[in-house]
Amino acid sequence: MVTTFAIFAATSGAQGPATSAEQDVSVTAKKFQFTPNEITVRRGIPVVIRIVSQDVLHGFSCPGLKLRTDVTPGQENVVRFTPDKEGSFPFHCDIFCGSGHGGMTGTITVIP
């Protein structure tokens, strides 16, 4: 299943409102998927990714953008970054979560 999320304007988030210059993205993690698993953001504009696990401990790792966090169940886990290069950057769960773990992947696409 492919779920795409593109954000080009700021929205409010659970940890308070995003500033007008932030791209705010909410992601849900559960065995064995991220929703959305395709995220599109703009280069040079700060991004806040808020990730919540619905079941077990997961990891969120996007080596190409140097992003990494544990995703603790029932807790909002926040990753902040400002993309400085365009392209498609794969992300994955890097904490073994069961037999479908290898397919728990997605892509962050950074556009101009």
Protein Blocks (a to p, Z undefined) as FASTA:
>chain_A
ZZddddfbdcddfeopadfkbccddddddddbdddfbdcddehiacddddddfkbacddd
dfknopacdddehiacddddddfbecddddddfbdebjklmmmgcdddddZZ
